[in-house]
Amino acid sequence: MYIRRTQTRNTTTGERYFTYRLVRSERVGGKVRQVTVLNLGRHFAVGQADWPALCARLQEILSGQEALLGGTGTVLLEREAQRLAAQLLARQGVVAPAEAGGAAAPVEVHSVAVDSLTLSRPRTVGVEAVALWAMRQVDFVGLLARLRLSGPQRAAVLGVIVGRMAAPGSELATQRWLCERSALGELLDVDFEAMSLMQLYRAGDVLMRHRAALEEAVFTRLSDGIATAENLTWLRAGGYCYLVVSRERHRHFDPDQATDLQTAGGECVSVQRVVDAEGQEVRLYCHSELRARKEEGIAERFAQRFEAGLQALADGLSRPRTTKRIDKLWERIGRLKEKSHGAAQHYHIELVPDEGARQAQAIRWERRPIEGTLQTHPGVYCLRTNELSWDGEQLWRTYMMLTDLEAVFRSCKSELGLRPIFHHKEVRADGHLFITVLAYQLVQLIRRRLHEQGLNDSWASLRETLNGQVRVTATFRRPDGRALHVRKATQAEPGQRQIYQALGINSSPGGVSKLLV
């Protein structure tokens, strides 16, 4: 194997730059051709003078040899060689099916020299798997994609948040954890060892730019499981008072029956107090001008995307090679609806058939907003309470006070590394705090689910239990001189398995990768 530098050009900007690839020569049909083994990208940091030594060491690792390079730069080259070997195993190895569901993996039989066994590259995987489970519950990765964060930005954001949950510290400490101790990169298919420290610093900047959207989306999703009908019934039966955000989908608000309030920030909020028919509860319908403008913008953006998709289908009817079959067009419209984030429900769509009634000659649509939705009632939300003696202003201000106190309480948690802060710029310090708040929300989601399953440990205790499981590479030498590399997680201990079962997580995170060299 050797490293090849190739000049290429950006087809959009015309910029010329070099990319680097790890290649090997293969003889095919009497001819020798180069095969790319691994793409090293355009920012490969190893100097050209060290390429032969690096490739030699990489070949030693893949062959199961443990001799280290000698001379200057030994540690750096060794680290890079180990990184590239791990990349080859992760990307070219065979990933076995998950233990739950799917067909069983085919049995492989190898003759190996038992004494040749070496175990390398241990990386923690337990907290990482649980953290990613929590993110899936609130569709956090999807939210980052909808905010149009690039792939590297999303990877950096996930890295700093999971790092704050697993090993609280500065961004520098997080980088070391991601590169030297964690298998998060394997679970995400991200090479954190190739990510610069500045990218992790900028992750906080990115989060702060989208703070409002993240708070609204993540915190709203996290609160959905609290105000259930069963919980409210239990609170009433026990004589407890509650004040919660209602989960009802239909939006109501009558501005003629509302009272205007002024927030501390000068925002206008209108509240309408309504007692239910049984006289057991009060609904407080609230309308925020600031929230209305934000939701109107979101709704209009999704509507424009949906209409643009319909227009593209309509324009295609004039092209000769485009399908005009009515049944196929309805299928394509159905796919547009699936991606419309609910905007499609407000449209009446009609396909105008030709004389044969099998093909469409036109597509017509009309926006018809459904009453009681975000389209007709932007900026409206509802609070529920069994406190019947308070007026609308008292209820609303109490709810806002509780929200503020809860945010302060959560942000002051020490187990997620809120202090010390190592940044000198205020915006970076704010980003550090916001990362901690997001991490704490995910931790509470995990703990709440575990509590429902009878597990009431603190996060520090859960973290200590989960950190005991690692992914490790086992390497064997075969009698024919070839090396077999198998990478998988260690078997889950009883405490770890109990957590995984409570959350519905595979007890062997990352699956199994195999490589025969």
Secondary structure, DSSP 8 states (H G I E B T S, - for coil): -EEEEEEEE-TTT--EEEEEEEEEEEEETTEEEEEEEEEEES---S-GGGHHHHHHHHHHHHTT------STTHHHHHHHHHHHHHHHHHHHS-----SSSS----------EEEEEEEEEEEE-HHHHHHHHHHHHTTHHHHHHHTT--HHHHHHHHHHHHHHHHS---HHHHHHHHHHTB-HHHHHT--GGGS-HHHHHHHHHHHHHTHHHHHHHHHHHHHTTTS-HHHHHHHHHTT---EEE---SS----GGG-EEEE-TTS-EEEEEEEE-TTSS-EEEEEEEHHHHHHHHHHHHHHHHHHHHHHHHHHHHTTSTTS--BHHHHHHHHHHHHHTTTTGGGGEEEEEEE-TTSSBEEEEEEEE---TTSTTTSTTEEEEEES--SS-HHHHHHHHHHHHHHHHHHHHT-TTTT-S----SSHHHHHHHHHHHHHHHHHHHHHHHHHHHTT----HHHHHHHHTT-EEEEEEEE-TTS-EEEEEEE----HHHHHHHHHHT--SSTT--EEEE-
